[in-house]
Amino acid sequence: MDNLTREAAAGRIMVALDYPEAAAAEALLGALQGIPCYMKVGMQLFYAAGPAFVAGLKEQGYNVFLDLKMHDIPNTVKGGASSITKLGVDMFNVHAAGGLRMMESALEGVEAVLPAGAKRPAVIAVTQLTSTSQAVLNEEIGISGSTEAAVLRYAALAKQAGLDGVVASPQEVQVIKAACGSAFQTVTPGIRPAGADAGDQSRIMTPRQALMQGTDYMVIGRPITASADPRSALESIIEELI
Ligand SMILES: O=C(O)c1cc(=O)[nH]c(=O)n1[C@@H]1O[C@H](COP(=O)(O)O)[C@@H](O)[C@H]1O
């Protein structure tokens, strides 16, 4: 593993802007000013601040991952993908549990509105949420076998659908890359610096461990956003990666 530059390391980090309104997210952006991370907008912030906030991030030059985890009938996901594509985001996700046709429909929705020559957003699929433990998978969701096998099954389906990659935990990166190829992107939440509270995350690794597994992007929220000093928290994580 060649050492990363600070800029390259920052580009591999997706900061989860999980905030109830734009002002709090903007305050964090101010604190992180100048550090070229990817920014992830999830349900909480998007439902509150919507497309305008996404447009603002793009105007400021950030790469944006819109994390709405679309899971619906193919026609609805196709329409949702078209609307998301018009926002100009760099990546968005669907749930692989929606099946092959739904995932193919997401790509059709992108193609339906993408201007000629425009860069397509990366379309990735959530496999098994990083909060899902083996017990939850087997006893609540009702999928037998290991979480790794369940993740791999959905990753292979996403690959078959033509998607660009998957969301999974750092623990599954190597088996996903072995099965789907190194170019198949892995976006991995479940990142916790050593000693940090796992919270509701079940399948976790440290930033350095995740990088050593070969993940393309690591999604990090509360270790940064819940810190008394988010900038220092992020800088410490970057130091761990270079
Ligand atoms: O799609 C996601 O981003 C996602 C998928 C997943 O399996 N697990 C997961 O935690 N996420 C998101 O990644 C972020 C993790 O946040 P922290 O646990 O605070 O670091 C949150 O915004 C989650 O919604």
The ligand as an SDF file (V2000), in Angstrom:
LIG
                    3D

 24 25  0  0  0  0  0  0  0  0999 V2000
  -25.4460    4.1330    2.9330 O   0  0  0  0  0  0  0  0  0  0  0  0
  -24.8410    4.5570    3.9820 C   0  0  0  0  0  0  0  0  0  0  0  0
  -24.1720    5.6010    3.9580 O   0  0  0  0  0  0  0  0  0  0  0  0
  -24.8100    3.6500    5.1700 C   0  0  0  0  0  0  0  0  0  0  0  0
  -24.9720    2.2780    4.9520 C   0  0  0  0  0  0  0  0  0  0  0  0
  -24.7160    1.3690    6.0040 C   0  0  0  0  0  0  0  0  0  0  0  0
  -24.7860    0.1540    5.8530 O   0  0  0  0  0  0  0  0  0  0  0  0
  -24.3540    1.8740    7.2330 N   0  0  0  0  0  0  0  0  0  0  0  0
  -24.2520    3.2010    7.4800 C   0  0  0  0  0  0  0  0  0  0  0  0
  -23.9180    3.5900    8.5970 O   0  0  0  0  0  0  0  0  0  0  0  0
  -24.5190    4.1030    6.4550 N   0  0  0  0  0  0  0  0  0  0  0  0
  -24.4660    5.5520    6.7420 C   0  0  0  0  0  0  0  0  0  0  0  0
  -23.1410    5.9050    7.1030 O   0  0  0  0  0  0  0  0  0  0  0  0
  -23.1470    6.8820    8.1470 C   0  0  0  0  0  0  0  0  0  0  0  0
  -22.4020    6.3080    9.3500 C   0  0  0  0  0  0  0  0  0  0  0  0
  -22.4110    7.2720   10.3550 O   0  0  0  0  0  0  0  0  0  0  0  0
  -21.5940    7.0350   11.7270 P   0  0  0  0  0  0  0  0  0  0  0  0
  -22.0210    5.7220   12.3210 O   0  0  0  0  0  0  0  0  0  0  0  0
  -22.0420    8.2390   12.5620 O   0  0  0  0  0  0  0  0  0  0  0  0
  -20.1150    7.0720   11.3780 O   0  0  0  0  0  0  0  0  0  0  0  0
  -24.6150    7.2370    8.4130 C   0  0  0  0  0  0  0  0  0  0  0  0
  -24.9500    8.4060    7.6900 O   0  0  0  0  0  0  0  0  0  0  0  0
  -25.3710    6.0150    7.8740 C   0  0  0  0  0  0  0  0  0  0  0  0
  -26.6570    6.3670    7.3720 O   0  0  0  0  0  0  0  0  0  0  0  0
  1  2  2  0
  2  3  1  0
  2  4  1  0
  4  5  2  0
  4 11  1  0
  5  6  1  0
  6  7  2  0
  6  8  1  0
  8  9  1  0
  9 10  2  0
  9 11  1  0
 11 12  1  0
 12 13  1  0
 12 23  1  0
 13 14  1  0
 14 15  1  0
 14 21  1  0
 15 16  1  0
 16 17  1  0
 17 18  2  0
 17 19  1  0
 17 20  1  0
 21 22  1  0
 21 23  1  0
 23 24  1  0
M  END
$$$$
